[in-house]
Amino acid sequence: MSDRDAYDAVIVGGGHNGLVAAAYLARAGRSVLLLERLAGTGGAAVSDRPFPGVDARLSRYSYLVSLLPKKIVRDLDLDFRVRTRTTSSYTPADRAGRPTGLLVGGGAGRTRRAFARLTGGEREYEAWRSFYAMTGQVARRVFPTLTEPLPSRAELCARVDDATAWRTLFEEPIGTAIEDRFADDLVRGVVLTDALIGTFADAHDLDLRQNRCFLYHVIGGGTGDWNVPVGGMGALTGALADSARIAGARLRTGCEATRIESDGERGEVTYREGDRGERTVAARHILVNASPQALAELLGDEPPPPAEGAQLKVNMLLKRLPRLRDTSVDPREAFAGTFHIAEGYEELATAYAQAASGTPPTAPPSEIYCHSLTDPTILAPDLAERGYQTLTLFGLHTPARLFAKDNDAVRADLLKATLAQLDAHLAEPIADCLASDAQGRPCVEAKTPLDLERDLRLPGGHIFHRDLAFPYAEDGAGRWGVETRHANVLLCGAGAVRGGGVSGIPGHNAAMAALGA
């Protein structure tokens, strides 16, 4: 193969995992070239101003941080911080015609009282406390393994060292544990939601997709806490890009890889840069921060099974937070954590069944949070002073198949239905609280799985690139879970084992594999 423009490592794709890999390899003294198709690096972990004439930097796609290990922040000397949300979650409800809800956060005593107020007793709180004590123990034991060589199933089971926890999270559908431990429908739904973010599944699916999703949502940082990135998600990828450049990596944007060839020891990446035609660069290692489908296409391999995303992502800018029908809760507390909408256990089951049959859910479930309550720096000072706030909504059970016939029309209908579910718990319509952009249009945008596939090349709009895997070795997984059939071609995107979420873990692990660790 040609040695022109040769590097120790060429990284295809400049999302956060590609930047992590570039920084690690460059800091280890390797020559590194990163090629990014878009005009800037960051992939889905970026900050943007989506509303013309309005100075609000929203985390437009990925929006919370849980799985990023402190080890990566320390190793790469990242100028990056997160803040803990003051409220974990608030779930509004109607009981006997009375508006109420469940506020989790503010200390054990307050959470206990909130459970008692909703359910009329202590049972559900005690079950909640016991269940999350178990997941917390699993988190402390499993999370550190994510940046170590991939353990076997038996090794990870021994690490967990709790037969009940292992059975609950790794062997039986999570719906079994939820129904055995909790009696209240709303509480059951709040627990189940962590199994459904970015995953289209039922609580009792035998393939355990929901369990894998749940596991990654409760082990982050060894605590399960979901934190707000200070400055927005772009602050993380900006810090990663700075770290890689300072270490000597070369980052080139507007460069789209078109082909990868490898003999197992040396490789070549052919890429196109605007109208300059194609160029080829040689490398000892090629790391691909893209989906398994994109990797197969670049190598000319048989593609893996198709992936399908199942979320509606909505960004909003408000002039003020809306008032709640449940007047016992301050909106600033309710929206500071995860605000659950139409996420009772039976509601989630109904929405899944409707979507699985090809019909948009009549009561679309969703989760909302307000970044600016925890981190007002994403707003221009004048907006913050006037009380403006951001809202990020993540809709569940809206698979790509629902949008195939008419993406625009179904998007509009689902957005209307989703906001109507929110309005049912507000004392004023959310539309009355929306800010306007420079053209007088409401500051609200919605992205379907098909939009994400178009904008970011997420296969089927799947935010994890494919269904998540348990964090242990299965057939062909390799030492780090990033290996491919070519010894020197590594997958460092979300589709790697232990991928998904904003973690940097696949980038770290691919760099370790390339360094022979």
DONUGU-129973 format. One line per field, with one value per residue (C-alpha): residue number from 1; x, y, z. Coordinates in nm, 3 decimals. Each point is the difference from the previous one (the first is absolute). Last residue first. Example, Ala and Ser with C-alpha at 12.3 -4.5 7.8 and 13.67 -1.06 7.14 Angstrom:
resi <- 2_1
xx <- 1.367_-0.137
yy <- -0.106_-0.344
zz <- 0.714_0.066
//
This chain:
resi <- 517_516_515_514_513_512_511_510_509_508_507_506_505_504_503_502_501_500_499_498_497_496_495_494_493_492_491_490_489_488_487_486_485_484_483_482_481_480_479_478_477_476_475_474_473_472_471_470_469_468_467_466_465_464_463_462_461_460_459_458_457_456_455_454_453_452_451_450_449_448_447_446_445_444_443_442_441_440_439_438_437_436_435_434_433_432_431_430_429_428_427_426_425_424_423_422_421_420_419_418_417_416_415_414_413_412_411_410_409_408_407_406_405_404_403_402_401_400_399_398_397_396_395_394_393_392_391_390_389_388_387_386_385_384_383_382_381_380_379_378_377_376_375_374_373_372_371_370_369_368_367_366_365_364_363_362_361_360_359_358_357_356_355_354_353_352_351_350_349_348_347_346_345_344_343_342_341_340_339_338_337_336_335_334_333_332_331_330_329_328_327_326_325_324_323_322_321_320_319_318_317_316_315_314_313_312_311_310_309_308_307_306_305_304_303_302_301_300_299_298_297_296_295_294_293_292_291_290_289_288_287_286_285_284_283_282_281_280_279_278_277_276_275_274_273_272_271_270_269_268_267_266_265_264_263_262_261_260_259_258_257_256_255_254_253_252_251_250_249_248_247_246_245_244_243_242_241_240_239_238_237_236_235_234_233_232_231_230_229_228_227_226_225_224_223_222_221_220_219_218_217_216_215_214_213_212_211_210_209_208_207_206_205_204_203_202_201_200_199_198_197_196_195_194_193_192_191_190_189_188_187_186_185_184_183_182_181_180_179_178_177_176_175_174_173_172_171_170_169_168_167_166_165_164_163_162_161_160_159_158_157_156_155_154_153_152_151_150_149_148_147_146_145_144_143_142_141_140_139_138_137_136_135_134_133_132_131_130_129_128_127_126_125_124_123_122_121_120_119_118_117_116_115_114_113_112_111_110_109_108_107_106_105_104_103_102_101_100_99_98_97_96_95_94_93_92_91_90_89_88_87_86_85_84_83_82_81_80_79_78_77_76_75_74_73_72_71_70_69_68_67_66_65_64_63_62_61_60_59_58_57_56_55_54_53_52_51_50_49_48_47_46_45_44_43_42_41_40_39_38_37_36_35_34_33_32_31_30_29_28_27_26_25_24_23_22_21_20_19_18_17_16_15_14_13_12_11_10_9_8_7_6_5_4_3_2_1
xx <- -0.285_0.119_-0.010_-0.270_-0.207_0.041_-0.109_-0.304_-0.087_0.026_-0.211_-0.255_-0.017_-0.039_-0.323_-0.277_-0.250_0.054_0.302_0.102_0.040_0.052_-0.302_0.051_0.313_0.360_-0.002_0.357_0.186_0.354_-0.083_-0.261_-0.298_-0.101_0.107_-0.174_-0.109_0.335_0.148_-0.212_-0.379_0.007_-0.243_-0.115_0.209_-0.166_-0.161_-0.348_-0.064_-0.201_-0.226_0.150_0.147_-0.069_-0.212_-0.182_-0.123_-0.041_0.378_0.126_0.128_0.010_-0.244_-0.182_-0.015_-0.091_-0.286_-0.120_0.000_-0.217_0.123_-0.226_0.061_-0.164_0.070_-0.333_0.036_0.024_0.268_0.276_-0.107_-0.293_-0.009_-0.242_-0.203_-0.346_0.069_0.058_-0.369_-0.078_-0.070_0.208_-0.055_-0.220_0.228_0.276_-0.221_-0.104_0.368_0.043_-0.313_0.109_0.354_-0.138_-0.219_0.279_0.251_-0.259_-0.054_0.367_0.114_-0.269_0.001_0.308_-0.084_-0.157_0.277_0.257_-0.130_-0.193_-0.011_0.158_0.020_0.300_-0.080_0.259_-0.130_0.198_-0.075_-0.050_-0.041_0.079_0.342_0.086_-0.092_0.210_0.296_0.001_-0.114_0.224_0.155_-0.327_0.119_-0.228_-0.323_0.131_-0.003_-0.376_-0.114_-0.269_-0.090_-0.256_-0.290_-0.226_-0.369_-0.163_0.317_0.077_-0.138_0.224_-0.098_0.319_-0.094_-0.338_0.144_0.278_-0.241_-0.226_0.288_0.127_-0.348_-0.030_0.318_-0.076_0.215_-0.245_0.246_0.303_0.191_0.365_0.168_0.000_-0.350_-0.187_0.224_-0.032_-0.368_-0.049_-0.204_-0.309_-0.190_-0.054_-0.170_0.344_0.103_0.207_0.368_0.065_0.084_0.064_0.250_-0.084_0.187_-0.187_0.147_-0.248_0.140_-0.011_0.316_0.015_0.308_0.038_0.175_0.375_0.127_0.197_0.344_0.130_0.232_-0.156_-0.352_0.069_0.131_-0.306_-0.231_0.205_-0.061_0.270_0.312_0.222_0.358_0.260_0.338_0.338_-0.115_0.000_-0.181_-0.181_-0.143_-0.319_-0.109_0.058_-0.370_-0.063_0.252_-0.052_0.158_0.187_0.129_0.288_0.113_0.303_0.026_-0.330_0.011_-0.229_-0.209_-0.244_-0.219_-0.202_0.112_-0.150_0.225_-0.175_0.196_0.366_0.141_0.377_0.105_0.296_-0.077_-0.134_-0.229_-0.146_-0.057_-0.161_-0.234_-0.094_-0.069_-0.222_-0.175_-0.080_-0.100_-0.219_-0.220_-0.113_0.201_0.006_-0.100_-0.303_0.028_-0.189_0.081_0.018_0.257_0.303_0.048_-0.286_-0.135_-0.376_-0.057_0.239_-0.183_-0.344_0.101_0.133_-0.313_-0.230_0.181_-0.065_-0.063_-0.300_-0.196_-0.193_0.023_-0.069_0.264_0.102_0.325_0.123_-0.111_-0.211_0.157_0.041_-0.374_-0.086_0.064_-0.230_-0.263_-0.004_-0.037_-0.299_-0.166_0.040_0.078_0.378_0.242_-0.143_-0.130_0.332_0.203_-0.199_-0.003_0.380_-0.012_0.204_0.370_0.230_-0.168_-0.216_0.199_0.327_-0.152_-0.140_0.324_0.214_0.375_-0.001_0.368_-0.075_-0.268_0.248_0.256_-0.258_-0.117_0.357_0.165_0.085_0.338_-0.043_-0.170_-0.352_0.113_-0.016_-0.378_-0.079_0.073_-0.123_-0.296_-0.103_-0.005_-0.207_-0.241_-0.060_-0.042_-0.233_-0.232_0.005_-0.079_-0.278_-0.153_0.014_-0.160_-0.273_-0.093_-0.011_-0.365_-0.263_0.137_0.055_0.044_0.197_0.235_0.053_0.060_0.273_0.159_0.008_0.159_0.256_0.133_-0.109_-0.081_-0.287_-0.321_-0.305_-0.320_-0.336_-0.296_-0.329_-0.268_0.031_0.373_0.136_0.371_0.317_0.340_0.295_0.355_0.350_-0.019_0.304_0.175_0.369_0.234_0.261_0.341_0.244_0.350_0.126_0.341_-0.019_0.069_-0.208_-0.317_0.045_0.038_-0.306_-0.193_-0.264_-0.308_-0.238_-0.009_-0.319_-0.101_0.078_-0.175_-0.025_0.184_-0.143_0.196_-0.254_0.074_-0.321_0.017_-0.084_-0.098_0.227_0.298_0.222_0.188_0.147_0.011_-0.170_0.318_0.254_0.225_-0.087_-0.079_-0.126_0.179_0.270_0.346_0.240_0.372_0.228_0.375_0.055_0.182_-0.224_-0.166_-0.091_-0.162_-0.201_-0.115_-0.099_-0.195_-0.192_-0.068_-0.137_-0.223_-0.134_-0.091_0.276_-0.041_0.261_0.313_0.333_0.278_0.376_-0.013_0.102_-0.067_0.149_0.092_-0.170_-0.102
yy <- -0.228_-0.045_0.372_-0.056_-0.197_0.276_0.260_-0.212_-0.024_0.374_0.083_-0.268_0.148_0.364_-0.009_0.199_-0.280_-0.327_-0.228_-0.278_-0.237_0.225_0.150_0.335_0.064_-0.118_-0.293_-0.119_-0.090_-0.135_-0.366_-0.002_-0.218_0.279_0.089_0.253_-0.225_0.042_-0.352_-0.119_-0.022_-0.301_-0.209_0.182_0.208_0.206_0.341_-0.114_0.123_0.304_-0.021_0.176_0.342_0.102_0.302_-0.209_0.240_-0.296_-0.008_0.327_0.187_0.329_0.227_-0.251_-0.282_0.249_0.135_-0.357_-0.069_0.309_0.346_0.273_0.373_0.261_0.371_0.130_0.210_0.379_0.023_0.080_-0.298_-0.013_-0.121_-0.274_0.052_0.030_-0.313_-0.195_0.045_0.129_-0.177_-0.292_-0.372_-0.059_0.240_-0.261_-0.260_0.266_0.066_-0.363_0.000_0.314_-0.130_-0.332_0.167_0.227_-0.285_-0.220_0.267_0.073_-0.363_-0.115_-0.374_-0.101_0.191_-0.282_-0.241_0.217_-0.103_0.244_-0.190_0.273_0.378_0.193_0.362_0.270_0.325_0.322_0.292_0.377_0.194_0.350_-0.005_-0.326_0.147_0.313_-0.209_-0.215_-0.350_-0.309_0.142_-0.064_-0.344_-0.182_0.182_0.046_-0.370_-0.037_-0.361_-0.191_-0.367_-0.140_-0.241_0.045_-0.031_-0.111_-0.188_0.008_-0.312_-0.261_-0.298_0.040_0.364_-0.090_-0.276_0.227_0.281_-0.243_-0.144_0.347_0.110_-0.315_0.081_0.370_0.209_0.247_0.285_-0.026_0.316_-0.099_0.243_0.379_0.006_-0.088_0.205_0.324_-0.080_0.021_-0.296_0.012_0.181_-0.319_0.167_0.130_0.348_0.021_0.102_0.338_0.152_-0.354_-0.154_-0.345_-0.302_-0.320_-0.345_-0.268_-0.345_-0.351_-0.076_-0.300_-0.204_-0.219_-0.336_0.022_0.097_-0.252_0.148_0.259_0.143_0.348_-0.149_-0.234_0.292_0.208_-0.280_-0.054_0.369_0.263_0.089_-0.230_-0.053_-0.089_-0.124_-0.013_0.274_0.108_0.301_0.010_0.305_0.049_0.309_0.362_0.088_-0.035_-0.233_-0.363_-0.287_-0.322_-0.169_-0.243_-0.277_-0.181_-0.314_-0.180_0.029_0.303_0.210_0.271_0.196_0.321_0.208_0.349_0.298_0.328_0.011_-0.081_-0.057_-0.058_-0.148_0.166_-0.025_0.356_-0.097_-0.301_0.191_0.292_-0.237_-0.165_0.336_0.103_-0.337_0.055_0.366_-0.093_-0.197_0.319_0.264_-0.210_-0.356_-0.100_-0.323_-0.330_-0.191_-0.379_-0.016_-0.185_0.285_-0.135_-0.334_0.068_0.098_-0.257_-0.277_0.116_-0.010_-0.353_-0.104_0.148_-0.189_-0.313_-0.236_-0.132_0.324_0.045_0.376_0.060_0.137_0.286_0.121_0.361_0.052_-0.309_-0.180_0.322_0.056_-0.319_0.145_0.299_-0.232_-0.229_0.303_0.115_-0.343_-0.043_-0.356_-0.020_-0.287_-0.294_0.213_0.182_-0.319_-0.179_0.305_-0.007_-0.315_-0.267_-0.081_0.303_0.260_-0.200_-0.324_0.181_0.206_-0.310_-0.195_0.276_-0.017_0.270_-0.078_-0.372_0.064_0.217_-0.282_-0.259_0.215_0.052_0.331_0.254_0.159_0.296_0.333_-0.138_-0.208_0.300_0.025_-0.358_-0.009_0.342_-0.024_-0.341_0.141_0.292_-0.234_-0.182_0.317_0.110_-0.293_0.028_0.373_-0.043_-0.290_0.208_0.292_-0.219_-0.148_0.318_0.100_0.205_-0.046_0.357_0.181_-0.293_0.002_0.377_-0.037_-0.257_0.226_0.288_-0.211_-0.156_0.331_0.263_-0.250_-0.203_0.198_-0.218_0.165_0.150_0.148_-0.114_-0.182_-0.310_-0.006_0.197_-0.025_0.202_-0.173_0.196_-0.124_0.013_0.354_0.214_-0.101_-0.071_0.229_-0.099_0.140_0.009_0.135_-0.346_-0.111_-0.309_-0.256_0.189_0.033_-0.358_-0.131_0.196_-0.249_0.138_-0.221_0.253_0.315_0.163_0.169_-0.197_0.169_0.380_0.074_0.352_0.321_0.283_0.333_0.040_0.156_-0.321_-0.291_-0.304_0.157_-0.305_-0.204_-0.333_-0.364_-0.156_0.025_0.217_0.126_0.277_0.044_-0.356_-0.301_-0.024_-0.144_-0.040_-0.036_-0.129_-0.042_-0.203_0.141_-0.142_0.341_-0.027_-0.338_0.110_0.325_-0.164_-0.273_0.254_0.206_-0.305_-0.074_0.357_0.001_0.066_-0.285_-0.219_-0.011_-0.056_-0.140_-0.034_0.236_-0.015_0.286_-0.208_-0.349_-0.187_-0.358
zz <- 2.608_-0.358_-0.080_-0.262_0.253_0.259_-0.256_-0.086_0.370_0.060_-0.303_0.092_0.353_-0.102_0.199_-0.166_-0.039_-0.180_-0.008_0.240_-0.298_-0.301_-0.175_0.173_-0.204_0.035_-0.241_-0.065_-0.319_0.056_0.057_-0.277_0.100_0.238_0.356_0.225_0.290_0.177_-0.012_-0.290_-0.030_-0.232_0.205_0.313_0.236_0.274_0.017_-0.111_-0.351_-0.110_-0.303_-0.300_-0.086_0.366_-0.104_-0.262_-0.272_-0.236_-0.015_0.154_-0.301_0.193_-0.185_-0.219_0.254_0.269_-0.214_-0.064_0.374_0.047_0.097_0.138_0.024_0.221_0.031_-0.127_-0.318_0.013_-0.268_0.254_0.212_0.239_0.361_0.104_0.318_-0.156_-0.207_0.324_0.075_0.350_0.332_-0.122_0.043_-0.308_-0.189_0.005_-0.168_-0.252_-0.068_-0.104_-0.219_-0.186_-0.044_-0.120_-0.262_-0.127_-0.022_-0.173_-0.266_-0.057_-0.014_-0.242_-0.080_0.199_0.317_0.202_-0.106_0.176_0.340_0.225_0.330_0.212_-0.034_0.131_0.084_0.071_0.148_0.013_0.229_-0.033_0.325_-0.127_0.168_-0.175_-0.338_0.060_0.114_-0.319_0.088_0.017_0.317_0.188_0.110_0.245_-0.088_-0.357_-0.075_0.052_-0.021_-0.183_-0.038_-0.240_-0.044_-0.304_0.090_-0.327_-0.087_-0.373_-0.173_-0.164_0.215_0.204_0.055_0.150_0.217_0.127_0.086_0.185_0.203_0.088_0.110_0.209_0.190_0.036_-0.228_-0.150_0.072_0.228_0.100_0.047_0.237_0.014_-0.154_0.319_0.225_-0.197_-0.053_0.380_0.122_0.224_-0.275_-0.200_-0.297_-0.090_-0.113_-0.316_0.008_-0.153_-0.339_-0.117_-0.243_-0.129_-0.135_-0.093_-0.062_-0.113_0.069_-0.141_-0.193_-0.225_-0.092_-0.307_0.035_-0.068_-0.347_-0.210_-0.047_-0.250_0.264_-0.005_-0.016_0.291_0.208_-0.082_0.114_0.317_0.074_-0.007_0.198_-0.204_0.116_-0.262_0.119_-0.175_-0.232_-0.365_-0.146_-0.332_-0.174_-0.197_-0.187_0.098_-0.028_0.373_0.161_-0.097_0.189_-0.063_0.312_-0.032_0.227_0.130_0.211_-0.056_-0.376_0.007_-0.234_0.104_-0.241_-0.030_0.298_-0.004_0.072_0.086_0.324_0.057_0.349_0.023_0.333_0.171_0.372_-0.002_-0.289_0.183_0.325_-0.184_-0.185_0.329_0.165_-0.292_0.019_0.366_-0.030_-0.295_0.238_0.167_0.186_0.317_-0.093_0.213_0.194_0.009_0.317_-0.026_0.281_-0.138_-0.244_-0.206_0.125_-0.011_-0.363_-0.141_0.184_-0.111_-0.367_0.036_0.187_-0.267_-0.273_0.208_-0.296_0.192_-0.025_0.326_0.057_-0.368_-0.232_-0.226_0.154_-0.005_0.359_0.074_0.296_0.198_-0.044_0.189_0.346_-0.055_-0.146_0.302_0.225_-0.204_0.005_0.378_0.109_-0.016_0.068_-0.194_-0.286_-0.042_0.033_-0.270_-0.227_-0.001_-0.212_0.181_-0.047_0.026_0.222_0.239_-0.016_0.066_0.281_0.167_-0.036_0.147_-0.059_-0.270_-0.069_-0.012_-0.262_-0.192_-0.002_-0.103_-0.291_-0.110_0.071_-0.272_0.061_0.239_-0.068_0.055_0.299_0.235_-0.061_0.103_0.374_0.106_-0.235_0.133_0.354_-0.117_-0.177_0.329_0.204_-0.278_0.061_0.380_0.001_-0.254_0.191_0.319_-0.182_-0.142_0.337_0.207_-0.047_-0.176_-0.351_-0.119_0.332_0.145_-0.298_0.035_0.374_-0.062_-0.262_0.250_0.267_-0.233_-0.127_-0.250_-0.269_-0.145_-0.053_-0.062_-0.117_0.084_-0.183_0.153_-0.196_0.218_-0.067_-0.295_-0.066_-0.042_0.003_0.136_-0.020_0.149_0.131_0.083_-0.320_0.041_-0.188_-0.257_-0.077_-0.292_-0.052_-0.092_0.117_-0.226_0.272_0.257_-0.211_-0.121_0.356_0.109_-0.210_-0.243_0.054_0.147_-0.214_-0.127_-0.330_-0.313_-0.296_0.009_0.319_-0.021_-0.032_0.044_-0.172_-0.199_-0.347_-0.180_0.229_-0.017_0.180_0.035_0.255_-0.107_0.109_-0.306_-0.208_0.181_-0.277_-0.242_-0.369_-0.029_-0.150_0.268_-0.062_0.293_-0.070_0.276_0.042_0.315_0.302_0.272_0.033_-0.368_0.056_0.301_-0.162_-0.328_0.181_0.206_-0.314_-0.180_0.296_0.011_-0.366_-0.251_-0.246_-0.168_0.215_-0.173_0.218_-0.030_-0.291_-0.368_-0.243_-0.280_0.122_-0.285_0.058
//
